[in-house]
Amino acid sequence: MVRPLSARLTQAVRPRRLPQSHSRLHQRFASSTPSAEEIQKKAQDALASAQKGFGQAVETGKRLLGPVGEKAAASLGAYREPLAYNFAVFREVLKQVYVAERLQPPSLSTFQSVYSSLWARARNPQYWRELARSGDLTKVGIYALEAYGIFKIGEIIGRRSLIGYNIQ
């Protein structure tokens, strides 16, 4: 018999007892490790918010789709709660991946520092003389040509036409 995803995830995140040899290590880092109660509370909060969001989505679907939407919502029946829970777990996993992989965009100060240094170099004639003397000017030119080509490809994709806009 295959257990539902919610039961498997609940078992996977259940806190396990550490062996006695690791108790000192556990005590040392106890402040950084959430307790079982905190984890359980976070899971309950996630479930409640998911149920609320899922319920709102179902009501919106009913309203927009009319009788077909009502039939679809009624056909979920007992699957409504597991779907909401699995959605909440999926959302929390995505949040953890987002933070762990550092997918957040750079801060505004990072952008400002990079572009201010680029602008300072571009205005400095000594920088261009040094590039020409070392032979790196060709590399900079090739990079500029690549950037321009990528921009033009994006423009073609945006227009959905190779030349000009399709006006009909």
Backbone bond lengths (Angstrom), bond angles and torsions (degrees), N, CA, C in turn:
res aa  C-N    CA-C-N  psi(-1)  N-CA   C-N-CA  omega(-1)  CA-C   N-CA-C  phi
1 M - - - 1.449 - - 1.528 108.86 -
2 V 1.299 116.94 133.09 1.454 122.55 179.22 1.519 108.91 -91.40
3 R 1.342 115.27 126.49 1.456 119.67 179.69 1.526 109.44 -81.44
4 P 1.321 117.75 150.72 1.471 119.96 178.25 1.526 110.51 -64.89
5 L 1.321 113.98 157.23 1.463 120.75 -177.96 1.517 111.55 -57.46
6 S 1.315 117.80 -38.55 1.464 120.01 -177.94 1.530 111.35 -62.92
7 A 1.335 117.78 -37.94 1.463 120.48 179.28 1.519 110.65 -69.09
8 R 1.334 116.50 -39.74 1.471 119.78 179.02 1.524 110.79 -66.39
9 L 1.334 117.74 -41.10 1.456 120.15 179.86 1.525 111.43 -68.67
10 T 1.317 116.37 -37.53 1.455 119.79 178.38 1.521 109.89 -61.72
11 Q 1.332 117.26 -42.18 1.454 121.03 178.98 1.522 110.59 -68.12
12 A 1.332 117.45 -35.53 1.461 120.90 -177.75 1.522 112.03 -69.56
13 V 1.329 117.90 -34.72 1.465 119.97 -178.49 1.521 113.55 -94.27
14 R 1.337 116.92 1.68 1.460 120.75 178.60 1.527 108.94 -65.37
15 P 1.319 118.40 130.48 1.466 120.07 -179.13 1.521 110.66 -64.21
16 R 1.319 115.06 140.64 1.468 120.61 179.66 1.523 108.58 -108.20
17 R 1.308 115.25 154.38 1.464 121.38 179.99 1.530 107.93 -81.61
18 L 1.353 116.00 131.77 1.455 121.34 177.90 1.522 110.04 -81.32
19 P 1.339 118.63 148.32 1.464 120.24 173.63 1.526 110.31 -63.48
20 Q 1.311 116.29 160.46 1.462 121.13 -176.89 1.518 112.07 -60.63
21 S 1.332 118.87 -33.03 1.462 120.84 -178.11 1.527 111.26 -64.88
22 H 1.310 117.61 -23.41 1.453 121.35 -179.01 1.524 112.67 -98.09
23 S 1.323 118.02 4.64 1.461 119.69 -175.80 1.525 111.28 -65.56
24 R 1.362 117.51 -37.79 1.446 119.79 178.48 1.533 111.07 -65.02
25 L 1.318 116.03 -41.23 1.459 120.33 177.91 1.524 110.03 -63.49
26 H 1.336 116.24 -40.80 1.459 120.83 179.35 1.533 110.40 -64.48
27 Q 1.346 117.06 -39.49 1.455 119.89 179.37 1.524 110.76 -67.36
28 R 1.330 115.86 -36.28 1.461 119.37 -178.64 1.524 111.52 -64.79
29 F 1.329 117.10 -39.96 1.451 121.90 -177.56 1.514 112.47 -104.78
30 A 1.311 117.70 19.60 1.455 121.20 -176.40 1.522 111.71 -63.01
31 S 1.329 117.32 -30.52 1.459 118.72 -177.89 1.525 111.45 -69.93
32 S 1.340 117.59 -26.50 1.462 119.77 -178.63 1.521 112.16 -91.24
33 T 1.331 117.92 -12.97 1.453 121.17 -179.71 1.519 109.17 -99.11
34 P 1.327 118.27 123.20 1.466 119.33 -179.67 1.528 111.04 -69.68
35 S 1.312 115.78 147.21 1.452 120.27 179.51 1.529 110.11 -78.51
36 A 1.329 114.75 168.32 1.464 120.20 -179.47 1.528 110.83 -63.22
37 E 1.331 116.66 -34.78 1.463 119.90 179.57 1.525 110.76 -66.70
38 E 1.352 116.10 -40.66 1.467 119.73 179.36 1.524 110.56 -64.87
39 I 1.320 116.06 -41.25 1.466 120.42 179.69 1.526 109.72 -64.85
40 Q 1.336 116.39 -43.97 1.464 120.74 -179.88 1.524 110.38 -63.28
41 K 1.346 117.12 -41.77 1.461 120.84 179.26 1.522 110.58 -64.01
42 K 1.342 116.66 -42.07 1.460 120.65 179.80 1.532 110.24 -63.75
43 A 1.327 116.87 -39.53 1.466 120.78 178.80 1.536 110.38 -65.90
44 Q 1.331 116.74 -41.06 1.461 119.67 179.53 1.525 110.84 -66.41
45 D 1.336 116.69 -40.10 1.468 119.99 177.38 1.521 110.99 -63.38
46 A 1.331 116.04 -41.38 1.460 120.04 179.26 1.520 110.60 -64.56
47 L 1.328 116.63 -41.16 1.457 120.51 179.12 1.524 110.70 -63.90
48 A 1.335 116.11 -42.88 1.463 119.13 -179.55 1.525 111.42 -64.33
49 S 1.331 116.19 -43.15 1.474 118.38 179.90 1.522 110.98 -68.37
50 A 1.330 116.77 -36.15 1.469 119.29 178.50 1.524 110.68 -67.21
51 Q 1.335 116.70 -41.27 1.459 119.28 178.82 1.517 110.70 -63.01
52 K 1.326 115.90 -39.68 1.459 119.76 178.82 1.528 110.09 -64.53
53 G 1.331 116.49 -47.90 1.463 120.56 179.86 1.508 112.54 -65.00
54 F 1.330 116.29 -41.50 1.459 120.35 179.32 1.520 110.27 -66.34
55 G 1.331 116.28 -39.52 1.465 119.91 177.85 1.518 111.38 -63.05
56 Q 1.336 116.51 -41.23 1.462 119.84 177.48 1.526 110.63 -64.51
57 A 1.349 116.63 -39.70 1.467 120.03 179.51 1.524 110.71 -64.77
58 V 1.326 116.61 -39.53 1.463 120.45 178.78 1.528 110.06 -65.43
59 E 1.332 117.00 -42.81 1.465 120.07 179.38 1.528 111.06 -64.73
60 T 1.316 116.79 -40.35 1.466 120.30 177.12 1.521 110.23 -63.39
61 G 1.341 115.84 -42.30 1.471 119.93 177.53 1.518 111.59 -61.82
62 K 1.331 116.24 -41.03 1.469 119.64 177.59 1.525 110.92 -61.44
63 R 1.328 115.53 -44.92 1.456 120.32 -176.85 1.532 110.90 -66.93
64 L 1.328 117.15 -43.82 1.465 120.19 -176.07 1.527 112.41 -75.17
65 L 1.327 116.24 -36.64 1.459 119.35 -175.82 1.521 113.25 -94.23
66 G 1.311 117.72 -5.84 1.459 121.21 176.88 1.514 111.95 67.75
67 P 1.337 117.90 -134.55 1.459 121.19 -176.47 1.530 112.62 -63.59
68 V 1.325 117.11 -33.17 1.470 119.64 179.23 1.526 109.63 -65.95
69 G 1.339 117.05 -40.63 1.455 121.45 178.08 1.513 112.17 -64.30
70 E 1.330 116.43 -39.11 1.464 119.63 177.70 1.521 111.07 -65.26
71 K 1.322 117.05 -39.71 1.469 120.84 177.33 1.518 110.73 -63.45
72 A 1.348 116.25 -42.42 1.464 120.17 -179.67 1.526 110.67 -64.21
73 A 1.338 117.37 -42.24 1.461 120.60 179.13 1.528 110.65 -65.91
74 A 1.323 117.05 -39.10 1.465 120.21 179.28 1.520 111.12 -68.59
75 S 1.337 116.80 -31.43 1.466 119.30 -178.22 1.529 111.65 -72.60
76 L 1.342 117.86 -19.26 1.459 119.24 177.05 1.520 110.83 -66.38
77 G 1.304 116.06 -40.59 1.459 121.58 175.99 1.521 113.23 48.34
78 A 1.340 115.63 -118.51 1.460 121.71 -175.84 1.526 112.20 -73.84
79 Y 1.316 118.03 -12.62 1.461 120.44 -179.27 1.523 112.68 -81.70
80 R 1.298 115.82 -6.56 1.461 120.04 -176.16 1.533 111.33 -61.95
81 E 1.324 117.91 -48.86 1.462 121.37 -178.88 1.530 112.49 -65.97
82 P 1.346 120.63 -47.17 1.464 118.99 177.19 1.529 113.03 -61.55
83 L 1.322 117.18 -36.40 1.460 119.54 177.49 1.523 110.80 -64.20
84 A 1.314 116.76 -41.56 1.463 120.46 178.97 1.522 110.40 -64.99
85 Y 1.318 117.16 -41.56 1.467 120.74 179.74 1.521 110.69 -65.34
86 N 1.328 116.77 -46.31 1.461 119.95 -179.91 1.521 111.20 -63.49
87 F 1.322 117.34 -35.62 1.457 120.90 176.16 1.527 110.31 -64.06
88 A 1.333 117.37 -42.43 1.464 121.15 179.70 1.525 110.96 -64.79
89 V 1.318 116.99 -42.33 1.466 120.51 178.56 1.520 109.82 -63.72
90 F 1.311 117.53 -44.45 1.461 122.15 178.94 1.527 110.68 -59.16
91 R 1.324 116.42 -43.39 1.467 120.62 179.42 1.527 111.17 -63.44
92 E 1.339 117.49 -41.56 1.464 120.88 179.75 1.528 111.07 -67.10
93 V 1.327 117.24 -38.93 1.465 120.33 177.56 1.528 109.95 -63.85
94 L 1.332 116.96 -41.97 1.458 120.22 177.51 1.528 111.52 -61.63
95 K 1.328 116.84 -39.04 1.462 119.97 177.68 1.527 110.83 -62.20
96 Q 1.345 116.60 -42.97 1.458 120.25 -179.40 1.524 111.21 -66.32
97 V 1.323 117.46 -39.02 1.457 120.81 177.25 1.518 109.90 -65.10
98 Y 1.316 117.06 -41.37 1.461 122.44 179.70 1.521 110.73 -58.31
99 V 1.329 116.13 -44.39 1.460 120.18 -179.01 1.527 110.68 -74.72
100 A 1.333 117.94 -43.09 1.460 121.23 -176.88 1.526 112.20 -65.32
101 E 1.306 117.58 -37.36 1.464 121.42 -179.08 1.523 112.39 -87.74
102 R 1.318 116.41 -0.74 1.463 122.34 179.88 1.525 111.05 54.00
103 L 1.313 115.08 54.48 1.448 121.34 -178.12 1.522 113.17 -84.89
104 Q 1.318 117.15 -3.00 1.444 118.87 -179.28 1.528 110.14 -68.47
105 P 1.307 117.34 147.72 1.467 120.34 -179.25 1.524 110.72 -68.63
106 P 1.334 116.42 158.28 1.465 118.84 178.74 1.523 111.12 -63.06
107 S 1.304 115.01 157.13 1.465 119.42 -179.61 1.525 110.21 -74.33
108 L 1.319 115.50 165.65 1.457 121.58 -179.83 1.525 111.15 -63.35
109 S 1.326 116.91 -36.41 1.463 120.01 179.74 1.527 111.22 -65.51
110 T 1.336 117.22 -33.66 1.465 120.31 176.82 1.521 110.31 -65.18
111 F 1.325 116.71 -45.52 1.465 120.25 176.90 1.525 110.95 -58.82
112 Q 1.322 116.05 -45.55 1.459 120.06 -177.90 1.519 111.90 -62.43
113 S 1.329 117.26 -42.78 1.466 119.64 -178.64 1.527 111.35 -67.56
114 V 1.335 118.02 -40.63 1.468 121.09 179.84 1.516 110.73 -65.33
115 Y 1.314 117.16 -48.71 1.456 119.36 -176.88 1.529 112.33 -71.91
116 S 1.315 118.05 -29.81 1.467 118.47 176.24 1.523 110.66 -68.82
117 S 1.338 117.67 -38.40 1.467 119.24 177.29 1.524 111.10 -68.75
118 L 1.343 117.56 -38.64 1.474 119.80 176.75 1.529 110.94 -63.46
119 W 1.304 116.50 -42.65 1.472 120.38 -179.09 1.531 110.53 -66.43
120 A 1.328 116.48 -39.79 1.471 120.12 178.87 1.531 110.43 -63.22
121 R 1.344 117.06 -40.94 1.467 120.04 177.70 1.524 111.10 -66.78
122 A 1.320 117.52 -41.31 1.467 120.84 -176.94 1.521 111.03 -65.61
123 R 1.316 119.42 -30.32 1.467 122.40 -179.60 1.519 112.85 -84.44
124 N 1.318 117.24 -13.93 1.458 121.46 -175.64 1.538 110.26 -88.35
125 P 1.352 119.86 113.61 1.467 121.36 179.67 1.532 112.75 -66.08
126 Q 1.317 116.83 -27.36 1.472 119.69 178.70 1.527 110.38 -64.46
127 Y 1.319 117.29 -36.90 1.469 121.48 178.61 1.529 110.21 -61.62
128 W 1.354 117.70 -42.68 1.463 121.23 -179.21 1.529 111.00 -68.96
129 R 1.339 117.14 -36.37 1.463 119.97 176.79 1.516 110.81 -64.42
130 E 1.322 116.13 -41.08 1.474 120.45 179.17 1.533 110.45 -65.53
131 L 1.325 116.90 -38.84 1.475 119.82 177.08 1.522 111.49 -63.66
132 A 1.322 116.58 -41.87 1.469 120.39 -179.63 1.528 110.21 -67.55
133 R 1.325 117.55 -39.56 1.454 121.24 -179.09 1.522 111.71 -67.23
134 S 1.328 118.40 -40.12 1.467 121.56 -177.31 1.526 112.83 -82.80
135 G 1.320 118.12 -12.39 1.463 120.24 -179.50 1.520 113.33 88.94
136 D 1.312 117.58 3.61 1.470 120.89 -179.91 1.523 112.59 -80.99
137 L 1.313 116.96 -6.26 1.457 120.01 178.83 1.526 110.89 -62.82
138 T 1.337 117.19 -34.77 1.472 120.02 177.57 1.531 110.37 -65.46
139 K 1.335 116.46 -38.45 1.469 119.12 177.79 1.523 110.81 -62.73
140 V 1.324 116.58 -43.98 1.461 120.76 179.50 1.524 109.91 -62.76
141 G 1.331 117.05 -41.03 1.464 120.97 177.65 1.512 112.21 -62.62
142 I 1.334 117.01 -41.50 1.473 120.47 178.68 1.529 110.26 -65.79
143 Y 1.341 117.19 -41.08 1.465 119.72 177.26 1.521 111.24 -62.00
144 A 1.333 116.51 -40.99 1.466 120.44 178.62 1.517 110.41 -64.34
145 L 1.329 117.30 -41.09 1.464 121.13 178.40 1.529 111.13 -64.54
146 E 1.345 117.75 -39.55 1.470 121.31 176.40 1.533 110.85 -62.60
147 A 1.312 116.08 -44.65 1.468 119.67 -179.84 1.523 110.40 -62.55
148 Y 1.330 116.56 -42.51 1.458 120.20 178.56 1.528 110.92 -63.76
149 G 1.330 117.28 -41.50 1.471 121.33 178.35 1.518 111.92 -63.00
150 I 1.322 117.26 -42.53 1.466 120.90 178.41 1.527 109.80 -63.90
151 F 1.323 116.90 -40.28 1.459 120.68 177.07 1.525 110.39 -60.74
152 K 1.325 117.35 -45.80 1.470 120.98 -178.52 1.527 111.17 -65.31
153 I 1.345 117.53 -38.55 1.475 120.26 177.04 1.528 109.60 -62.76
154 G 1.317 117.15 -41.68 1.467 120.50 176.87 1.510 111.79 -62.50
155 E 1.317 116.59 -37.76 1.462 120.69 177.16 1.527 111.16 -64.48
156 I 1.329 116.75 -42.84 1.473 121.09 179.19 1.519 109.89 -63.26
157 I 1.322 116.66 -43.07 1.469 120.27 179.10 1.525 109.88 -64.58
158 G 1.320 116.95 -41.41 1.470 120.54 179.78 1.509 112.80 -64.50
159 R 1.341 116.90 -38.30 1.463 120.41 179.46 1.516 111.83 -77.79
160 R 1.319 116.30 -21.46 1.468 123.39 -173.09 1.527 110.52 58.07
161 S 1.306 115.08 35.22 1.444 121.49 178.59 1.531 107.46 -158.09
162 L 1.331 115.73 144.15 1.445 119.68 -178.66 1.525 111.61 -71.00
163 I 1.308 116.55 -42.02 1.458 120.28 -178.07 1.538 108.02 -128.41
164 G 1.307 116.82 122.90 1.456 121.94 176.13 1.520 113.42 68.89
165 Y 1.312 114.73 -178.93 1.459 122.07 179.07 1.517 109.30 -101.00
166 N 1.329 115.75 145.44 1.458 120.54 175.84 1.527 107.76 -82.84
167 I 1.318 116.41 106.54 1.465 121.06 179.17 1.521 106.89 -106.77
168 Q 1.304 116.01 119.26 1.470 120.07 -176.94 1.493 110.70 -128.87
